[in-house]
Amino acid sequence: MTVDRAARPAAASREEQVLERIERARTRRPRITQERITLAHGAGGSATHALIESVFVEAFRNPELEALGDGAVLEAGGRRLAFTTDAFVVTPLFFPGGDIGDLAVNGTVNDLVMCGARPVCLSAGFILEEGFPVADLRRITASMAAAARRAGVRVVTGDTKVVQRGKADGCYVTTSGVGVTDRPSVLGPSRMRPGDVVIVSGPIGEHGVTIMIARGELDIEADLASDTAPLHEPVAALLEAAPGVRVLRDATRGGVATVLNELAAAARLGVVVREAAIPVRPVVNGACELLGIDPLYVACEGRFVAVVASRDADAALAALRAHPLTAEAAIVGRVTADNPGMVLLDTAFGGTRVVDMLVGDPLPRIC
């Protein structure tokens, strides 16, 4: 059998042309073309980004907002403060491993932690539907109080609104948080460099799959619970052990794939991930196969992505694996100067494919 060596450069050239076309498409300014909001606009994918960029950033444009991080780091009274806000519309309200209450506290605490800050206090707003059981509200607030104690924060202010029956699906929760940081520089994609390693803090996709099973939308039973948890302790250990932490992002809506795409696009660098290195539990893999989705796109609520200078990779991994919440942390990829703005996956079969950002989330209402 003979091999046409001349065909190899031609094939490589075609691949480069395809990647260049993808890159041009991804770097176009996002715009919203629909006349009405759809579920995809709240799912964390490319439709969400188009909405944010073309409506909210356009209206409120400022440097802090344009960073599009998990929160904003601000100067106030000689201190560096982190500020974030979030809304929670998960259904069902109660699920294995948690409920909307501790999800709201943990989610906001983790957004502050991803800014490199120590969470201090939260606000909580409730939109309640007429007829909602008081016993359920007590259960939710008790869960929030317990989560706040675990994270070392206080809920210091809030608001309550009640709407007519059928207008709020029971209960929605909004939370905002304030934290403090003494870090001399702000974590962010602009600090990423070629050669940096990409770390995932533990098995992915557990929250999203747990919610789908709890809804009864999958005809399976599994010993699986949401990974919702406050990440302040393992992240503090990571930052202490690894000065070369570049950026942190929690992998919520859109999962790890969306986070990596956001970072690659913002840094104008490429990311290459090894499929075999990504930690995924068999039950999550099995459920994703039934749904026809990739675990990389499934939401987590207690996992994060860290980009770390290669010189600090071993120290970072050791610090994370020393904490129970991040004991299964793994290096899954590297930052590269090639294919800026793109995420490539080295598959278990030996090939390479583009990991793009989905338009919407295949699992709505998961947080």
N, C-alpha and C positions, 0 to 999 in steps of 0.2 A: 504494500500500500504506500502510495506517495502522498506527500503533503504539499499543497500549493503554498509556498512561503510568501508569495506575493499577495496572497489573499489576506494574510494576517494584518499587515498595515492598513489594508482597505477596510477590514472589519473594525480595527481600532479607530479608524477615521470616522466610520459611521457611528460608532458608539460616542465619540467625542461630539459629533454634530447633534446627536440626540440630547446629550447632557447640556450642550450649549443652548438648545431650544428650550429645554426645561428651565434652565437658569434664567433665560430672558423672560419667560412667562411668570416665574416666581418673583422677579424683581419689579414687575409692574406695580404701580400704585394701586392698592386695594380700593374697590369701589362697590357700593351696594346697588344692585340693579333691580331688585324686587320692590314692588310698591307697598307690600305689607310684610310684617315680621312673621317669620316661620320658626318652628322649633329648632331648625338648624342654626339660627342666629344666636341661640343660647347654649350651644353644645360645645363650645370651646375650639372648634375647627376653623377652617378658612372662612366660613360664613360669619362666624363670630368676629374674626379679625377684620373682615371687611366692614362690618357694622361699627366696630370700635374706631377703626382708622378714619372712616368716611363720615361718621356722624359725631361721635363723642370727642375724639381727638381734634377733629376739625372745629368743633364748637368751643372746646375748653383749652386749646393748645397752650402748653407750657413745658419747660424742660423736664420737670418731675413726671408729668403725665406721659410725655412722649417716650420715656424709658420703658414703659409698659412692663414693669416688674410686678412682683407679688405685692409690693407696697411702695411707698415713697419715703425716702430718707431726707429729713428737713433739719435746718438749723433753727433753734429756738432758745433764747436766753442762754446762749453759750453751750447748749447741749445739742447733741445729734439725736433726733427722734425719728423713729420709724412709725408710719401710719398706714393702716390698711382698712378696707371694708369689704363685706361679702354678704351674699344673700343665699338662703338655703330653702329649697323647694322639694326635697327628696320625697319620694313615695315608694314604699310605705314609710310612715313616720318612725316605726319601730322595726328593727331588723337584727339578725344575729350579729352580735359584737357591738351594737350601739343603737343610737336613735338620732333624730334630728337635733336634739339638744347638745349632746357631746360632740356631734359632727360640727355644729356651728362654732363651739368653743375651740375645738382642736384645729379646725380649718383656719380660723383667724389667728390663733397662736402660731400656727405653722407659717402663715404668710409673713408674720413679723420675724420669725426665726430665719426664714429664707433671705431676709434683708441683713442678716448678721446681727440682729438686735435681741435684747432680752425683753420679753413681753412683760408689761406692767399692769395694764388695765384694759377692760373691754366695755363696750356698750351692747345692749341687746334690745332689738325691736321685734314686736310680735304682731303679725296680722292674723287675726283669728276669725274663723267663720262662725256665724250665728249657729248655735246648737252644738258647738264643739264641747266634748266632755271635760269638765273641770278636773276630773281625776287624771285624764291624759295630760292636761296642761301641768298639773303638779308633777307628774312623772317626768315630763320634759325638763322642767326647771330644776328638779332635783338632780337630774343627769347633768345639766349644765353646771350646777354648783359643784358637783363632784369633779367634773372635768377641769373646772377653774382651779380647784384646790390642787389637783395633780400638776397643773401647769404653773402654779404659783402666781396666779393673776386674780384680780377682783373684777366683778361686774359692777360698775359704779354708776351707771345711768342707763336709761332706756325709754321705750315708748310702747304703747299698745293701741292698736286699732281693731275694731270689729266691723266686718262687712256682712252683707246679707247672705243668707243660706245659699249655697251653691256657687259662691263667688271667690272662694279661697282654698278649696280642697283641704279644709280642716285647719291647717296651721302653716304659716310661713315664718321664718326667723331671719332677721338681719343682724349682723354683728359688725362692729368696728373695733379696732384695737390700736393701742399706743405702746411702743417699746422704746428702749434707750440703747444706744450703741456707742462704744468708745473707739470703734475701728477708725483708723485714719483715712481709709478710702472705702468707697461704696462698692460692694460686690456687684458685678454686672458682666454682660457679654463682651463689653469693650476690653476687658482684661484678658480674655481668652487668647491663647497663642498656639500655633502649630506644635504638635508634640504633647500637648496636655492630655491627660487621661480623663475618661468619662466613667463615673462611678454611679451605680444604682444601689440604693441603700437596702434593698431586700426584694423578695418575690413580688412580682407586679400583678395587677389586675384583680386582686382579691375583693376589693370593695365593690367594683362594678358587677362582678359575677355574683357576689352575695346578694346584691339588690335584685338582680334579675331572678334569682332562685326564690327570694322572699316574695316576689310578685306572683309567683306561680306561673311564670311565662316559659319556664323550662321544665320538661317532664323528667326531672332528675332530683335525687336527694343527695346531699353532700355534706360532709362535716367541714363546713367552711364558714368563716366569720369575717366581717369587715376588718380591715387593718387600721381603722381610725385610731389615732393616737397622737399625743403631743410630742413634738420632735426636739424640744428645747435642749434636753440633756445630751443626746448623741451629737447634735450639731455643735453644741458648746465644746464637747470633747474633740470633735473634728477640727474646729477652728483653732483650738489650743495646740493640737498636735501638728497641724499642717498649715503653716503661714501662706502656702501657695494656693489656697482655695481661691478660685477665680470667680465662680458664680454658683448659686444654689437655686434650685427650683423644685417645688413640690409637684408631683405628677398627678394632678387631679383630673379635671375634664380633659378628654383627649389623650390621657395617658402619657407614657414616656415618649412616644413618637412625636406628639405635638410639642412637648417641651424641647426635644432635640431640634426640631424644625425651627422653633422660635429662636433658640440660641444660635443656630447656624446662620439664620437670616440676619439677626441683629449683629453678629460678630463679623459677617462676611467671610466666614471660614467654612470648610467642610467638616463633616463628622462621619466617621466610619465605625460601624457597630458590628460586633461578632454575634450572630444569632445564638451560637452554642454557649456563649457566656452569660446570656440574659437569664436571671433566676425567675422561673415560673413553676408553680406547683402543678402536678399532673391534673388535679381536678379543675383548675382554671384553664389549662390547655384543652381538656376534654369539653368543657362548656363552650369555649370559644370555637372549637371545631363544629359543635352543634349549631352555633349561631352564624358560622361562616365569617368570623371576624378575627383579627390579629390581636393577641394579648397586648402588644405594644400600644394599642389605642384604647385600652380599657382603663378606667379611672382607678386610681389609688387614693387613699386618704391618710396613709401613714408612711408613705415612701417619698423619697426625693432623689433628684439627680444632682450630682456635684461634678463640676469640672475643676480639676486640680493639676497644678504643675507636676510634670513627670517626676521631678526630684522628690516630691512629697507623697508620691503614690502609695508607697509601702506604709508610711506613717499614718496616712489618712485611712487606709483600709484597716490597719490594726486598731486604730481608735474606734472606728465604727463597729468592728466585729467584737469589741469588748463590751458593747452595750446590748442588752437583750432585744431591743427594738430593731437593731440594725446588725444583728449577728450574722446575717446571710448576705451582707453587702458584697458587691462584686464589681471588678473593673470590666466594663462591657465594650469599651471602644476608645478611640483617640480622635483628637482634633487634627485636621490636616489643612494645608494651604490649597490643596487641590479641590476642584468643584465647589467654589465658595457658595454658601447659602444652601447647600444640599446635604441630605443625610443618606448615606448608602449603607446597606446591610449585606455583610458577607454571610450568605446563607449556609445552613448545615449541609446542603447538597454541593457546595463548592462554587456556586455562582454568586453574582452580585445583583442587587436590585435597589431601586430608589424607594426610600421610605418617605412618602409625601404626607402633607397634612390633609386630613379628610375635610370634606365640605362641612359635614355635621358629625354628631356623635351617634353611633348605632345604639347607644344605651342612654336615652334621655331621662331626665329627672333623677340622677344618681347622687346629687348633692344639693 
